[in-house]
Amino acid sequence: MNQSTVKKELRERLRRERSQKFIPSNFNIILKSPEIVAASTIASYFSYGVEPSTTEINQALLKAGKRLLLPRINGEVLEWIEWSGDESQLKVTKNLSEPIGEAVSNLDGIDVMVVPALHIDQHGYRLGQGGGYYDRALAYLPGWKIGLVHVGELSSQDLPRAPHDIALDAAATPSIIVRFVH
């Protein structure tokens, strides 16, 4: 079986497992990490469905005076738009809430990137939804990279990976932050 097929089948199984055991949780634990506390610009996402919720952390980041960037799909890449917290400035496209407005042209100032994942392995490699958008973004965005997963979605077994995959610096569940050594 080729790598693409293995990843596809694994994604399907992990999505099914996630939906069967989903319990709404908050990920406020990341707000106390030194990287988030020191950050001025944070790239996050607007969660949906049974993904780890970013609603509370995004609002807390804005309340703390952080500059918050959310992604919008543009062709094969994500572009990043500054978001004020006003939900009327979001457009829903295929379950995704994407910000309306001008894309940020200079991304060098991103201090932290919060990313979704279905599973993250012990080396910091993530399995996402399969579109490749975050894999491509991780390659060019600076800053500390942390993935959010539910309890039980940190894996002691290596996930399948491709040469272009980028390891995260950390993963968070609702109760712990795990830092990876690279």
N, C-alpha and C positions, 0 to 999 in steps of 0.2 A: 504494500500500500504506500502511495506517495505521501509526502509531508502535507500537502494541501488537503487530501482526503482525511488523513489522520486528524488534522486540526478541525476540519468541518464536523466530523463525527464527535469529537471531544466537545466542541462548542454546543452541539445539539444536546448532548447528555448533560452538560453543566447547566445549560439554560433550563432544562427540565427539572433538574435537581434544585436549582435556585427557586424556581416558581413553586415547587412542592413544599419547601421549608422556609419560605420568606416570612420574616418577622420585621416589621418596620423598626428601624433603629436610627439613632443619630450618630454622627461621626465627629462630635464636638471635641473629642480627644485630640484631634490634630491642631486645634486652635492654641494649645499650650506648648506645642513643639517650638524649640528655639528658632527653627527656620521660618515658621509662619509668623512668630512674634516679630522677628527682625525684618520680614519682607515688607516692601512697599507695594509691589505689583505682583498679583497672583493670577495665573490662568487656571480656571476651574471649568466646570461644565454644569449644565442644568439637567439633573437626573430625571428619569421617567420610569414608570412601571416598577419592577422589582430590583432596579439598580440601587446600589448604596445611595442614600439620599444626600444631596448637596444643598437642599433648601435652607436648613438651619445654618450650615457653615458659611454659605454664600452671604446670607443676611448678616451673620456675625462679623464676617470680614469687612463688609461695607460699613457696619456700625463702628468698627475699629479704625475706620479711615483708610483702609487698604484700597488700592486701585484694582478692580476686578475685571478680568477679561474672560469672555465666554466665546466658544467656537461657533463658527458657521461654516457649513460645507460649501465649497466653491470648486466645482469640478472634482478633482481627485485630492484636493488638499483642504485643510482647515485654515480659515482665516480668523483672526481674533478681533473682537469688538469690545470696547469698554462698555460695561453695563452698570447702571445706577441702582438697580434693584427694582425698577419699575416694570412690572410684568406686562404692561401694555406695550412695552418696547420689545416684546418677544413675538416671533411668528412660529406657529407650529407647522412643521413639515415632516410627514411620516413619523409621528410620535415624538420627534425631536423639537424642543423649544429652542429656537435660534434667535440671537439678538438682531435687531434692526439697527442699521447705521453704518458709518464708515469703518472700514477695516483699519486696524492700527498698522502703520507701515514699519515702525521700528520696534522689534521684539526683543532687543538686547537687554532691556531693563526688567525682564521677567525674572523674579527671584524664586518663585515656586510654581510648579505645575501640578495640579491635582487631576488625576486621570481615572477613568472607569476601567474595570477589569472583571472578567468572569472568574479568573483564578490567577494567583501569582505564586511562582515557585520559590524555593529557598535561595535562589541566586538573584531574584528580583525580576525575572522575566514574566511578562503578563500574557494572558490569553484574552484578547478582546472579542468584540462582536464579529470580526471578520472583514470589515471594510478597509482596514489598513490605514485609516486616517490618523489615528494616534501613533501608530508605528512611524509614519512619515513625520509627524509633528515632533515626536521625541528626538528625532535626529537633528533638528535645527533649532529647537527651543532651548535656551539656557536655563539655568536654575536647578534647584532641588526638585526631584520628581518623585511624587508619592501616589500610589494607587490605592483605591478604596475597594474593599471586599467585605462580604459578610463573614460571620463566624463560620469556620469550616472550609473557607475558600483559599486558605494559604496551604500550599502543597509541599510536602517533603520530597515528592518525586519531581524530577525535571519535566517541565512542559516541553512539547515540541517547539522548536524555534528555527527561524530562518536567519541567514547571515545578516540581514538588515535589522533584525530585532534589537532593541536597546533595553538594557536592564534599568529598572527603577532604582532609586536610592532608598526607598522605604515603601512599606505597605501599612495600611491601617485597617483594623476592624473597629467595631464600636468600643472595644475595651483596651486594645493594645496598638502600639506602633512598633513595627519590626524594621530595623535598619539593616541594609545589606552591605557587605564588604566587597568591594570590587578590586 
